[in-house]
Amino acid sequence: MSGAAAPRWRGALDPPRVSSCATCDGAFFRGRRVAVVGGGDTAMEDAIYLTKFAAEVHLVHRRDRLRASPIMQERAQGNAKIHWHWNRVVTAFLRAPDGKLLGLRLGATGGEPADEQLLVDGVFYAIGHTPNTDLLGGALPRDAQGYLSLHGVVSDIPRCVRRGGCGGPPLPAGRHRRGHRVRRRDGGRRLVAGGGITRAMNEPAAARWARLVAHRRSGRSPFPGRGEGPPAGMAAGLRAASRRDMTRTPLFQAVVGALGPERTVLDLGAGTGRYTVPLARAGCRVWALEPNDGMREHLGEEMAALSSEQAARVQVVPRGWPEGRYAVPPVEVALASLVVHFSEDAVGFLQAMEAAATRRAVLAIRAGQMHPLAERLWPRFHPERPFPAQPILADLVDVLHEMGVEPEVGVHEAVRTYGRYATLEDARREAARMLDLTELDDLARLDAELPSALVQGDDGWRADAEPVHEAVVSWAPRGR
């Protein structure tokens, strides 16, 4: 569902030279007089931006005070090219016989009589948006303003994923908003609430990514260190995935579809070989980078099922990424499945991928959190500490956009590779590790609560019966 959100016009008609996008249309009014209607941060931002082009900017607001943040008010009111019209609303557009906009008629809202004419060449509305979700009826939950009430990008309806400006998750803790959807700029720092993905943007996307990874590590990450063996749930899930038909997955299809005549692939974080092995069977030459000793041991066991000719096509490299980029030659496709979120330096990781690939860089990343067991139990044991969330799809797209890359993105229901346990004791051991539990009282509570947090199946225990959603993100290397 990509409903987006339409600008509000307060019932005004939409004649020529009326816009809701100053950055789109501002340059057409160089040396002209324009008006901005609104009183929030977006209106202040638009008015300030338009002073780069327009000779005069007239700001029309229906109240005697602004809703904008103090710093944005100060910046706008300190700009000599911005003229203020308080307690005024647009009641009519003044037009020439040919329909050309000549100006505005303004009415008063504060009780005093007023019927003013304001001669302008263009008008920019910045008074909010209305989500285009009426077509859904009651198929998906909506809030009072019409935005979709979804957690993240995934709905409860199979294959229905929210994109665009029709909804979004709550603002981060400690943030607030005035009205329903606003854009805030404080000292050049931006907080987007509404529009595609709601998130704090008061830092560069790459810096936010690094902070998420560092916070997760400081909170006892469930991921293994370089020299450690993989946790039971991770290894069991990855090995189970390796034995499924991975050739049917969107990620495998994206890799194979991008191959050229050489059929060379770089598998970053090859793990237990869930993609390395089927790619070798498909006739590909694969460089499998895996820094973890335990994972490489499982990879060797899976490769034992290959024929000697197939196994000869695989070169296992015991290094991580991007430091391992000098140990491999250029390949047609660089593949990274569920590993980029390990790296604090997302830009370095992605740039090295782009440099290694001659035809396509392809990644898989979760659309939501990867470890549902830890996420579910965390607030019961650490109510005062936020869950150490990992970067997900939205964060990756933000980083790529910051790099100037416009990737292709597809979201699909995926095979669960994490949160699967052969025994309840395996689940207990991994949950205690992920939740940083060492006290006997906490471990006793975990024993009591764990069975209700797991689902028992024919192949053991799993953390969640709900499907997981994964995204395939790909782009052609620039400069090739």
Secondary structure, 3 states (H helix, E strand, C coil): CECCEEECCCCCCCCCCEECCHHHHHHHHCCCEEEEECCCHHHHHHHHHHCCCCCEEEEECCCCCCCCCHHHHHHHHCCCCEEEECCEEEEEEEECCCCCEEEEEEEECCCCCCEEEEECCEEEECCCEEECCHHHCCCCCECCCCCECCCCCECCCCCCECECCCECCCCCCCCCCCCCCCEEEECCEEEECCCCCCEEECCCHHHHHHHHHHHHHHCCCCCCCCCCCCCHHHHHHHHHHHCCCHHHCHHHHHHHHHCCCCCEEEEECCCCCCCHHHHHHCCCEEEEECCCHHHHHHHHHHHCCCCHHHHCCEEEECCCCCHHHHHCCCEEEEEEECCHHHCCCHHHHHHHHHHHEEEEEEEEEECCCCCHHHHHHHHHHCCCCCCCCCCCHHHHHHHHHHCCCCCEEEEEEECCCCCEECCHHHHHHHHHHHCCCCCHHHHHHHHHHHHHHCEEECCEEECCCCCEEEEEEEECCCCC
